[in-house]
Amino acid sequence: MDPISDLLTRIRNSNVRQKDRVDVPMSKMKLEVVRVLKDEGFIANYKSLYNGGNKRGTIRVFLKYSPTKESVIRGIKRVSRPGLRVYKSYKDIPRARGGFAVTILSTSQGVMTGREAKEKKVGGEILCQVW
């Protein structure tokens, strides 16, 4: 299974069930995606956990809700996937949901939002969109 899709699905499912947190297996790419989600205000926080016997570790993602217990994340969509990679130049990065969605890209300068990629004039693989 695709690791990024697994991360997004776990977050989506935990949001539906209104869980406080969700644990996902550790990888550098997942850690960077979660960092961008925190920077954009979609999750409350995250923490890297390492077990004694487990080499990989886990990422604990703390989900964020409004005061009325509504999820901050309305939707998550995986764009590029192993069967169909989607690469765009900085000029062609899509603005989803009329600019209300955040597009997350994997570029040569790291994982960043579409807005940051346009500012730095760097394109890359479009990982997902979050709104």
N, CA and C atoms as a LAMMPS dump frame, in Angstrom:
ITEM: TIMESTEP
0
ITEM: NUMBER OF ATOMS
393
ITEM: BOX BOUNDS ff ff ff
-5.0000000000000000e+02 5.0000000000000000e+02
-5.0000000000000000e+02 5.0000000000000000e+02
-5.0000000000000000e+02 5.0000000000000000e+02
ITEM: ATOMS id mol type element x y z
1 1 1 N 0.833 -1.191 0
2 1 2 C 0 0 0
3 1 3 C 0.87 1.244 0
4 2 1 N 0.359 2.274 -0.531
5 2 2 C 1.041 3.564 -0.596
6 2 3 C 1.128 4.173 0.809
7 3 1 N 2.331 4.504 1.302
8 3 2 C 2.465 5.029 2.67
9 3 3 C 1.783 6.385 2.891
10 4 1 N 1.829 7.27 1.906
11 4 2 C 1.186 8.578 2.071
12 4 3 C -0.333 8.414 2.107
13 5 1 N -0.864 7.538 1.243
14 5 2 C -2.308 7.266 1.264
15 5 3 C -2.724 6.69 2.609
16 6 1 N -1.888 5.829 3.169
17 6 2 C -2.172 5.24 4.478
18 6 3 C -2.241 6.331 5.547
19 7 1 N -1.289 7.255 5.529
20 7 2 C -1.287 8.371 6.483
21 7 3 C -2.566 9.194 6.351
22 8 1 N -2.913 9.566 5.126
23 8 2 C -4.091 10.4 4.905
24 8 3 C -5.376 9.675 5.288
25 9 1 N -5.449 8.382 5.004
26 9 2 C -6.631 7.601 5.357
27 9 3 C -6.78 7.48 6.867
28 10 1 N -5.676 7.269 7.564
29 10 2 C -5.742 7.187 9.035
30 10 3 C -6.216 8.507 9.638
31 11 1 N -5.722 9.618 9.111
32 11 2 C -6.147 10.929 9.61
33 11 3 C -7.627 11.15 9.294
34 12 1 N -8.04 10.826 8.081
35 12 2 C -9.443 10.99 7.668
36 12 3 C -10.371 10.155 8.547
37 13 1 N -10.027 8.89 8.766
38 13 2 C -10.861 8.002 9.577
39 13 3 C -10.92 8.456 11.038
40 14 1 N -9.805 8.913 11.571
41 14 2 C -9.787 9.382 12.957
42 14 3 C -10.609 10.653 13.116
43 15 1 N -10.607 11.501 12.098
44 15 2 C -11.438 12.707 12.128
45 15 3 C -12.914 12.361 12.15
46 16 1 N -13.308 11.376 11.36
47 16 2 C -14.718 10.969 11.317
48 16 3 C -15.152 10.435 12.682
49 17 1 N -14.287 9.684 13.327
50 17 2 C -14.601 9.111 14.643
51 17 3 C -14.319 10.089 15.786
52 18 1 N -13.845 11.288 15.476
53 18 2 C -13.517 12.34 16.444
54 18 3 C -12.53 11.871 17.513
55 19 1 N -11.488 11.179 17.067
56 19 2 C -10.419 10.755 17.97
57 19 3 C -9.527 11.955 18.28
58 20 1 N -8.863 11.908 19.435
59 20 2 C -7.954 12.98 19.82
60 20 3 C -6.625 12.871 19.095
61 21 1 N -6.21 11.635 18.834
62 21 2 C -4.904 11.417 18.211
63 21 3 C -4.925 10.149 17.376
64 22 1 N -3.919 10.023 16.514
65 22 2 C -3.767 8.835 15.691
66 22 3 C -2.27 8.543 15.564
67 23 1 N -1.905 7.273 15.598
68 23 2 C -0.518 6.855 15.449
69 23 3 C -0.316 6.247 14.07
70 24 1 N 0.77 6.662 13.404
71 24 2 C 1.103 6.13 12.085
72 24 3 C 2.57 5.706 12.089
73 25 1 N 2.926 4.687 11.302
74 25 2 C 4.336 4.289 11.216
75 25 3 C 5.207 5.433 10.683
76 26 1 N 6.422 5.506 11.182
77 26 2 C 7.335 6.607 10.87
78 26 3 C 7.979 6.461 9.495
79 27 1 N 8.08 7.563 8.783
80 27 2 C 8.958 7.693 7.624
81 27 3 C 9.255 9.178 7.467
82 28 1 N 10.335 9.508 6.786
83 28 2 C 10.715 10.911 6.63
84 28 3 C 9.667 11.685 5.846
85 29 1 N 9.132 11.064 4.792
86 29 2 C 8.133 11.733 3.963
87 29 3 C 6.868 12.016 4.771
88 30 1 N 6.405 11.031 5.541
89 30 2 C 5.205 11.233 6.36
90 30 3 C 5.438 12.328 7.389
91 31 1 N 6.627 12.348 7.979
92 31 2 C 6.956 13.362 8.979
93 31 3 C 6.905 14.764 8.369
94 32 1 N 7.379 14.901 7.139
95 32 2 C 7.352 16.197 6.467
96 32 3 C 5.924 16.608 6.099
97 33 1 N 5.1 15.663 5.667
98 33 2 C 3.704 15.97 5.345
99 33 3 C 2.968 16.422 6.606
100 34 1 N 3.2 15.738 7.713
101 34 2 C 2.562 16.095 8.983
102 34 3 C 3.053 17.468 9.458
103 35 1 N 4.335 17.774 9.223
104 35 2 C 4.869 19.091 9.586
105 35 3 C 4.141 20.2 8.815
106 36 1 N 3.916 19.982 7.518
107 36 2 C 3.207 20.97 6.705
108 36 3 C 1.764 21.114 7.195
109 37 1 N 1.118 19.996 7.543
110 37 2 C -0.255 20.065 8.058
111 37 3 C -0.317 20.883 9.345
112 38 1 N 0.686 20.74 10.2
113 38 2 C 0.722 21.522 11.442
114 38 3 C 0.967 22.993 11.142
115 39 1 N 1.916 23.283 10.243
116 39 2 C 2.221 24.67 9.896
117 39 3 C 1.009 25.386 9.298
118 40 1 N 0.177 24.65 8.567
119 40 2 C -1.001 25.238 7.937
120 40 3 C -2.216 25.25 8.869
121 41 1 N -2.098 24.667 10.074
122 41 2 C -3.165 24.737 11.068
123 41 3 C -4.22 23.655 10.956
124 42 1 N -3.945 22.574 10.225
125 42 2 C -4.929 21.501 10.077
126 42 3 C -4.878 20.492 11.218
127 43 1 N -3.738 20.373 11.892
128 43 2 C -3.633 19.493 13.06
129 43 3 C -3.078 20.303 14.22
130 44 1 N -3.351 19.821 15.436
131 44 2 C -2.904 20.547 16.625
132 44 3 C -1.403 20.407 16.831
133 45 1 N -0.886 19.18 16.724
134 45 2 C 0.53 18.929 16.959
135 45 3 C 0.878 17.531 16.486
136 46 1 N 2.15 17.188 16.542
137 46 2 C 2.612 15.833 16.25
138 46 3 C 3.862 15.558 17.069
139 47 1 N 4.153 14.282 17.239
140 47 2 C 5.302 13.884 18.039
141 47 3 C 5.908 12.626 17.443
142 48 1 N 7.236 12.57 17.376
143 48 2 C 7.934 11.376 16.909
144 48 3 C 8.215 10.486 18.107
145 49 1 N 7.779 9.228 18.031
146 49 2 C 7.971 8.286 19.13
147 49 3 C 8.849 7.134 18.655
148 50 1 N 9.829 6.785 19.468
149 50 2 C 10.686 5.646 19.16
150 50 3 C 10.564 4.633 20.279
151 51 1 N 10.261 3.394 19.93
152 51 2 C 10.194 2.317 20.91
153 51 3 C 11.58 1.687 21.003
154 52 1 N 11.836 0.989 22.087
155 52 2 C 13.134 0.351 22.266
156 52 3 C 13.438 -0.68 21.192
157 53 1 N 12.517 -1.596 20.938
158 53 2 C 12.758 -2.652 19.968
159 53 3 C 12.365 -2.283 18.553
160 54 1 N 11.538 -1.27 18.394
161 54 2 C 11.049 -0.893 17.079
162 54 3 C 11.996 0.129 16.45
163 55 1 N 12.65 -0.244 15.351
164 55 2 C 13.6 0.653 14.7
165 55 3 C 12.898 1.832 14.036
166 56 1 N 11.72 1.603 13.496
167 56 2 C 11.03 2.619 12.718
168 56 3 C 10.439 3.729 13.583
169 57 1 N 9.774 3.362 14.64
170 57 2 C 9.098 4.36 15.449
171 57 3 C 7.744 4.7 14.864
172 58 1 N 7.057 5.611 15.529
173 58 2 C 5.739 6.027 15.07
174 58 3 C 5.633 7.545 15.171
175 59 1 N 4.687 8.084 14.439
176 59 2 C 4.355 9.503 14.52
177 59 3 C 2.986 9.591 15.176
178 60 1 N 2.89 10.319 16.26
179 60 2 C 1.602 10.528 16.93
180 60 3 C 1.075 11.89 16.485
181 61 1 N -0.055 11.871 15.806
182 61 2 C -0.666 13.089 15.266
183 61 3 C -1.84 13.457 16.17
184 62 1 N -1.813 14.68 16.712
185 62 2 C -2.889 15.175 17.548
186 62 3 C -3.827 15.997 16.67
187 63 1 N -5.057 15.546 16.56
188 63 2 C -6.021 16.169 15.66
189 63 3 C -6.625 17.422 16.274
190 64 1 N -7.144 18.285 15.431
191 64 2 C -7.646 19.588 15.858
192 64 3 C -9.135 19.689 15.524
193 65 1 N -9.896 20.207 16.483
194 65 2 C -11.33 20.389 16.299
195 65 3 C -11.722 21.799 16.712
196 66 1 N -12.851 22.275 16.192
197 66 2 C -13.368 23.59 16.569
198 66 3 C -14.013 23.478 17.955
199 67 1 N -14.358 24.606 18.584
200 67 2 C -15.026 24.544 19.896
201 67 3 C -16.346 23.776 19.869
202 68 1 N -16.987 23.701 18.697
203 68 2 C -18.241 22.941 18.573
204 68 3 C -17.987 21.499 18.143
205 69 1 N -16.757 21.026 18.286
206 69 2 C -16.348 19.642 17.981
207 69 3 C -16.432 19.288 16.493
208 70 1 N -16.351 20.3 15.627
209 70 2 C -16.285 20.032 14.194
210 70 3 C -14.827 19.895 13.796
211 71 1 N -14.558 18.996 12.892
212 71 2 C -13.197 18.75 12.444
213 71 3 C -12.671 19.935 11.644
214 72 1 N -11.417 20.292 11.864
215 72 2 C -10.791 21.364 11.094
216 72 3 C -10.549 20.885 9.658
217 73 1 N -10.198 19.62 9.506
218 73 2 C -9.98 19.035 8.182
219 73 3 C -11.329 18.602 7.621
220 74 1 N -11.753 19.257 6.565
221 74 2 C -13.023 18.91 5.917
222 74 3 C -12.829 17.774 4.919
223 75 1 N -11.663 17.727 4.296
224 75 2 C -11.398 16.684 3.318
225 75 3 C -9.92 16.587 2.987
226 76 1 N -9.504 15.398 2.583
227 76 2 C -8.134 15.14 2.147
228 76 3 C -8.222 14.32 0.873
229 77 1 N -7.473 14.74 -0.137
230 77 2 C -7.488 14.02 -1.407
231 77 3 C -6.057 13.723 -1.839
232 78 1 N -5.76 12.469 -2.093
233 78 2 C -4.459 12.061 -2.605
234 78 3 C -4.466 12.321 -4.1
235 79 1 N -3.514 13.081 -4.61
236 79 2 C -3.476 13.417 -6.028
237 79 3 C -2.543 12.472 -6.764
238 80 1 N -1.255 12.512 -6.448
239 80 2 C -0.279 11.644 -7.093
240 80 3 C -0.242 10.32 -6.346
241 81 1 N -0.246 9.229 -7.074
242 81 2 C -0.216 7.925 -6.432
243 81 3 C 0.755 7.029 -7.2
244 82 1 N 1.113 5.873 -6.667
245 82 2 C 2.12 5.041 -7.335
246 82 3 C 1.76 4.659 -8.773
247 83 1 N 0.488 4.488 -9.078
248 83 2 C 0.084 4.111 -10.431
249 83 3 C 0.023 5.273 -11.398
250 84 1 N -0.06 6.49 -10.879
251 84 2 C -0.165 7.675 -11.725
252 84 3 C 0.451 8.866 -10.994
253 85 1 N 1.724 9.09 -11.251
254 85 2 C 2.414 10.221 -10.624
255 85 3 C 2.013 11.513 -11.322
256 86 1 N 1.842 12.58 -10.534
257 86 2 C 1.442 13.871 -11.08
258 86 3 C 2.517 14.888 -10.723
259 87 1 N 3.217 15.372 -11.753
260 87 2 C 4.263 16.379 -11.583
261 87 3 C 3.819 17.661 -12.266
262 88 1 N 4.083 18.793 -11.638
263 88 2 C 3.715 20.091 -12.204
264 88 3 C 4.86 21.076 -11.994
265 89 1 N 4.996 22.002 -12.938
266 89 2 C 5.939 23.098 -12.744
267 89 3 C 5.27 24.118 -11.816
268 90 1 N 6.053 25.048 -11.331
269 90 2 C 5.48 26.017 -10.382
270 90 3 C 4.387 26.863 -11.027
271 91 1 N 4.417 27.019 -12.341
272 91 2 C 3.393 27.808 -13.033
273 91 3 C 2.06 27.071 -13.1
274 92 1 N 2.093 25.741 -13.048
275 92 2 C 0.893 24.929 -13.243
276 92 3 C 0.335 24.319 -11.959
277 93 1 N 0.822 24.733 -10.798
278 93 2 C 0.323 24.18 -9.535
279 93 3 C -1.126 24.603 -9.36
280 94 1 N -2.034 23.638 -9.188
281 94 2 C -3.459 23.984 -9.135
282 94 3 C -3.867 24.667 -7.832
283 95 1 N -4.862 25.54 -7.947
284 95 2 C -5.502 26.151 -6.777
285 95 3 C -6.823 25.426 -6.595
286 96 1 N -6.885 24.539 -5.653
287 96 2 C -8.089 23.732 -5.444
288 96 3 C -9.059 24.456 -4.526
289 97 1 N -10.339 24.193 -4.714
290 97 2 C -11.396 24.746 -3.876
291 97 3 C -11.351 26.27 -3.817
292 98 1 N -11.043 26.897 -4.922
293 98 2 C -11.024 28.359 -4.974
294 98 3 C -9.959 28.982 -4.097
295 99 1 N -8.884 28.258 -3.853
296 99 2 C -7.801 28.766 -3.022
297 99 3 C -7.942 28.429 -1.55
298 100 1 N -9.032 27.765 -1.146
299 100 2 C -9.223 27.406 0.259
300 100 3 C -8.51 26.115 0.631
301 101 1 N -8.175 25.291 -0.346
302 101 2 C -7.453 24.045 -0.087
303 101 3 C -5.96 24.305 -0.144
304 102 1 N -5.207 23.508 0.588
305 102 2 C -3.751 23.585 0.576
306 102 3 C -3.237 22.405 -0.234
307 103 1 N -2.411 22.696 -1.227
308 103 2 C -1.782 21.655 -2.031
309 103 3 C -0.409 21.389 -1.453
310 104 1 N -0.108 20.121 -1.181
311 104 2 C 1.186 19.738 -0.617
312 104 3 C 2.003 19.073 -1.706
313 105 1 N 3.23 19.564 -1.914
314 105 2 C 4.11 19.064 -2.96
315 105 3 C 5.403 18.515 -2.378
316 106 1 N 5.978 17.564 -3.086
317 106 2 C 7.32 17.084 -2.795
318 106 3 C 8.233 17.653 -3.872
319 107 1 N 9.127 18.553 -3.492
320 107 2 C 9.999 19.222 -4.453
321 107 3 C 11.453 18.859 -4.182
322 108 1 N 12.328 19.381 -5.015
323 108 2 C 13.756 19.158 -4.808
324 108 3 C 14.259 19.897 -3.57
325 109 1 N 13.486 20.857 -3.087
326 109 2 C 13.852 21.616 -1.884
327 109 3 C 13.062 21.172 -0.662
328 110 1 N 12.415 20.011 -0.742
329 110 2 C 11.674 19.473 0.387
330 110 3 C 10.175 19.516 0.17
331 111 1 N 9.447 19.053 1.177
332 111 2 C 7.985 19.043 1.12
333 111 3 C 7.485 20.42 1.525
334 112 1 N 6.579 20.984 0.703
335 112 2 C 6.073 22.332 0.978
336 112 3 C 4.691 22.499 0.373
337 113 1 N 4.064 23.608 0.692
338 113 2 C 2.742 23.91 0.139
339 113 3 C 2.899 24.473 -1.275
340 114 1 N 1.799 24.499 -2.004
341 114 2 C 1.806 25.048 -3.348
342 114 3 C 2.161 26.524 -3.362
343 115 1 N 1.715 27.248 -2.353
344 115 2 C 2.015 28.678 -2.236
345 115 3 C 3.522 28.911 -2.086
346 116 1 N 4.165 28.111 -1.204
347 116 2 C 5.606 28.24 -1
348 116 3 C 6.368 27.858 -2.264
349 117 1 N 5.888 26.828 -2.968
350 117 2 C 6.554 26.386 -4.188
351 117 3 C 6.483 27.465 -5.265
352 118 1 N 5.348 28.161 -5.363
353 118 2 C 5.23 29.244 -6.345
354 118 3 C 6.155 30.401 -5.991
355 119 1 N 6.279 30.699 -4.688
356 119 2 C 7.17 31.775 -4.256
357 119 3 C 8.626 31.451 -4.564
358 120 1 N 9.014 30.182 -4.365
359 120 2 C 10.394 29.762 -4.614
360 120 3 C 10.627 29.366 -6.07
361 121 1 N 9.543 29.379 -6.866
362 121 2 C 9.6 29.01 -8.28
363 121 3 C 10.197 27.623 -8.484
364 122 1 N 9.618 26.65 -7.758
365 122 2 C 10.06 25.267 -7.873
366 122 3 C 8.828 24.376 -8.009
367 123 1 N 8.884 23.438 -8.933
368 123 2 C 7.781 22.503 -9.137
369 123 3 C 8.104 21.17 -8.492
370 124 1 N 7.209 20.206 -8.652
371 124 2 C 7.454 18.887 -8.087
372 124 3 C 6.232 18.007 -8.185
373 125 1 N 6.246 16.953 -7.388
374 125 2 C 5.143 15.991 -7.368
375 125 3 C 4.058 16.471 -6.422
376 126 1 N 2.832 16.534 -6.889
377 126 2 C 1.708 16.959 -6.053
378 126 3 C 1.259 15.756 -5.234
379 127 1 N 1.507 15.795 -3.935
380 127 2 C 1.164 14.668 -3.065
381 127 3 C -0.328 14.63 -2.735
382 128 1 N -0.866 15.742 -2.214
383 128 2 C -2.263 15.739 -1.795
384 128 3 C -2.802 17.153 -1.691
385 129 1 N -4.107 17.23 -1.502
386 129 2 C -4.777 18.497 -1.242
387 129 3 C -5.621 18.328 0.016
388 130 1 N -5.576 19.345 0.881
389 130 2 C -6.301 19.311 2.152
390 130 3 C -7.14 20.575 2.241
391 131 1 N -8.392 20.406 2.669
392 131 2 C -9.273 21.563 2.879
393 131 3 C -10.111 21.37 4.118
